Amino acid sequence: MGMVTFAHLLSWAILLVLIALVFTLSRQLKVLFERVAPAGALMVNARLSVGERAPVVSVRTLTGELRQIGAVDSGRPGAKSRACLLVFVAPDCPVCRSILPAITDLTAAEQDVRVILASDGYTRQDHAVLVEQFRLQALDYVCSEELGKLYGVSKLPYAVLIEATGLLVSFGIVNSREHLESLFAARELGVSSIQEYFGAQSQPEEGLFHDAGR
């Protein structure tokens, strides 16, 4: 066997080994992604429950417009009713500031959702500076201590997704873009949280072990 032929066969052997390795690694990655569930918003709320009607609160935005949080959205004439994403933030909260870009991106992506930023305390100037820094002029920004109390907010940033019908869909502490997106994922899956969904997926089928022991 000549050297050229040997080198040719060796190259093919190496290529086949590499293909086998890539195939094995791809299967392992698939298994890993199936086992590692995405992190969802942490549901910490002793006052509200998913599926119940959201508390209705009348508040005014920084620009003086009246808004009814939690009310059924009948939509403007010729417009589709929209769900409401209520996000509680604070001007001096570093994590709140870090997720504001994700909130504005979400506003553009979720056309059927109205985003409202909520806060309380601080000065009007503090809120105005935050709006200016992060270009939040297109979003409603409200200040209300009553709103935070009625929605059981104890830690920031906190988000509540309310369906157009006025029912609570999902809520929780949102420290990242992934947490925000998990609220909408829970809405699509029809569960209260992503944790609930993956918890149910990991449970064995009912009666499986009981039947095996008979």
Buried (B, 14 or more C-beta within 10 A) or exposed (E): EEEEEEEEEEEEEEEEEEEEEEEEEEEEEEEEEEEEBBEBBBBEBEEBEBEEBBBEBEBEBBEEEEBEBBBBBEEEEEEEBBBBBBBBBBBEBEBBBEBBEBBBEBBEEBEEBBBBBBBBEBEEEBBEEBBEEBEBEEBBBBBBEEBBBBBBBEEBBBBBBBBBEBBBBBBBBBBBBBBBBBBBBBBEBEBBBBBBBBEEEEEEEEEEEEEEEE
